C-alpha cells in the first residue's frame, strides 16, 4: 500500500506517520511538504490513500484534492483541518474528500480507525460506480479459500472470485479467448498441486500471451521466491503473514489499476504512433512551430509541396518559407489568435485558416491553405502552433478561371440565364436585367415565361423543351416583352448543363438582343427597295428625257431644214420660226432642269439674296407663262396686283423658278377652269399659293411627286410631257429659301400648292427709278467680245434691230484695243476666249476705262460661278444661250446704273 501524506509541520508528520503504520503495517508513506511536490508525487505514483493538510507554504491542500477528483485518481482523501473549523470540514467533504480529521489534541490516535474506515467505504463507493473486479483465484487449500472468500465478501464485495483448484483448470479457462477479457486479475497460490507455479506463469505469459496482472501468494518468509516470480512476469506478491488478508483487496485493486494504466499508456503510444504515421503519410503537410515560428516538426509531404527535404525545412526561417506579404499575413493572424486566447472558452478550438504563398526550392511560389491551431501546455498556455498545409494552386487556378468566366458572363454583351430543370431562373447576368428591366432578385425563381409575348407558338416551345431535355441544343428567335411591357427581339441558344455524372442539372440560355439588327435589316430592305425603285425611275427618266429632248430637237432640225429652203412663203416662215423658238425654249428648260437638280443635289447650290419686289416677281411669272390659250384662265388672286412695291430680301431667281414651275404645272395639268396664284404676308412669313381646277393628284402620290423623276404617269405613252424634276427642284429651292412646300389635292377637282418663305422686309425704299422691263437699248455703241462667229452674229442681229452700233472683238486682247478705238457705251464680254480670256481683259479695261460698264456673257450655269464673275468686277452677266428679253433687261439695268 502506498500513502501520500501532505504535511509541512515535521512533528505532525511524524505522529501521523506512526498512526498510519499502525493502521496499515506494510505501507509505504511518501511525505510531501508542499502542494507542488504533492502534485508531482501524484503524477508519478499510484496511491491508495492521501492525507492532506490544508494550509501549506505554497497553497492549500484543496488544490491537491481538486486534482485527485478532477483526474479521477480513485483515491480516498482524508483532509487534516484546523481546530474548530467546522465549515472547512463541510467544504472538504463537498469537494470530494472521503473524511476529515480535526487537528485537536491527540488527533493522531484516531487516525488508524479513520483510515481503515475511509479505505473500506471508499472501496465500496468505488465498487458502486465501477465495474466489478473479476479475479481468477487458483488455490487448492480449502481453508485459505474459505478465509479469503469470507474476507473479501465482507471488506471488498466488488471483488468477485472465480475459484479453480489447479493450474490445469486455470489454463483450461484462460485458453478460451473470451475468458481472457473476462478476468481482471489472476491470484495464484505459490503452491500448486499439479504444476509448478513458475511454469504456470510462463505458460500464461509466453504461450497464451496474457498480460493480465498476476498476484502470487507465497508462504511466510519466501521473499526470494517472490523476487524470482516477479522476474518472470508476476506483478505483485503477498506473503501469508498474520494479516495478509487485510492487504489483499488493496493489492488486487492496485494490480488492476496499474494494469489498466499501463494499457492506457500503451494505447496512447499506439495512437501517437498512428498519428505520426498519419502525419508522415498525409498528402497535406503537417507541421509544428514553436512560439518563435521555428519549425519543430514537418511531415515529409513538404518535399512534394516545396521541393525541400523535411530536414532542410527544419533549419529554415519564415522568410525562406513565405513571400513577404504572406509573412505579414501569417504574423497578423498569429497575433489575432494570441489576442483571442484569453476570451476563448476552449482554447484548443482557436483555429485559423489562411491562404499563404510559399516559396519553393526552385524559386517559384505555390499557393497554399494553412489551417493552424494552438498547442497548449498543461497550464493552458500556448506553447506552439500545429498546422496543416495544403496545396491550393490548382484550386486557386480554378477559382481564378471561374472568376474570369464569371466576369466574362457578367460583362457579356449578350444575356445569359441559367435555370433549373423546371425552368426556374437561378442566375441571370446584368445584361439580362438591362434588357428586360427585371433585377436579378426579381427574376430569381421566376420562369422565363414572364417574358413571353405569344409570338412564338406553343408547338415551338414544346419542341424547344423536347430538344433540350433530350440533351440537344435549341436555336431560335423570340419576341419578348420587358418589365415595362415594351417588346424586343432576341436570338437564343438554349442548351443543357450536365454534371460530372452526365446528368442534366440545369439549362443555360445565351441570348442576343437583335431588335436593332432587325431594324437595320428592315431599313436595309427598304433602302434596297428604294434603290431598285430609284433604278426603275431612272430608266423611266432616261426614256422620258430622250423623248422630251427628241421632240423639240426634231422640231428644230426639221423646221430649220425647211427654212433653209428659200421658197417657203413668208407667213409660213414666221410660223416655223416660232415653232423653232418654242422648241428651243423647251429644250433649254429640260437641260437647265437637269443641271439644276444635279447642282441642288450635290449641295453646291447657294442662294443669292437681294432686294426683291414681290409684285414684280408675280408680274414676271405671269408674263412668262401667260399664253394666248384661253383655257385655263391664268389669274392673280386677288385679281389685281397692287401697283405698290412689296420689297423684301430673298433670292428672286430661285423664287421665280419655284413659281414658274408650280404655275407651269398647274397650266399643264388643267384643261378647263382656271389657275389662280398669289401670295399673302402673315407676320414674318410670305405664303405663296398656286391653285388649279385640273386633274388633281391622288392621296398616295402627293408625297411621291416631290421626289425627282416622279410623275403620276411614268408610262412612255405619257400625255403631258415633262421630266418629273420640277417639283423636286421647287421643294429643294423652297427649303434653301428657308420655307416649306405643301399640297392639297383631289383627283378630278384640282390641286392647291402652297409654300412659304421668310419675310425679311426692306425698310428704307432707296431706288426710285421706273420699271425697265420691256425697254430696249437704243443708239448705243456696244463692243461685243465673242470668239464664236455664230454667237456674235446672233447678238449683233438683236442689237442692230434697235439701231445700235456694234463693234466686234474676237478675243480679250482684241477687246482692249477696240475699246480704245471705238469708245463704246457698253461692253458685252464673253468669258471663255482664246489669246486672253474675258476676266483678264475686263480687269485691264477697268483700269483704262473706269466707269465703262462691262457685262459678262457666260455659259456657266452655276450660281457660284456667277458670284465669282460678279466679284471680278462685271456690272452684270447674261447666261448663254442669250435670250433677247434677258439681254435687254440686263443692258438697260447697267446703262441706267441700277444694280
Ligand atoms: P413634270 O411636271 O416635269 O412631270 P414635276 O416634278 O413638276 O415634273 O411634277 C411631277 C408630277 O406631279 C407631274 O408629272 C404630275 O404627274 C404631278 N403634278 C404636278 N403638278 C400637278 C398639278 N398641278 N396637277 C396635277 N398633277 C400635277
Boltz pocket constraint, residues with backbone or C-beta under 6 A from the ligand:
constraints:
  - pocket:
      binder: B
      contacts: [[A, 661], [A, 662], [A, 665], [A, 666], [A, 669], [A, 692], [A, 694], [A, 695], [A, 696], [A, 697], [A, 705], [A, 707], [A, 710], [A, 711], [A, 712], [A, 713], [A, 721], [A, 722], [A, 723], [A, 724], [A, 725], [A, 726], [A, 727], [A, 728], [A, 751]]
      max_distance: 6.0
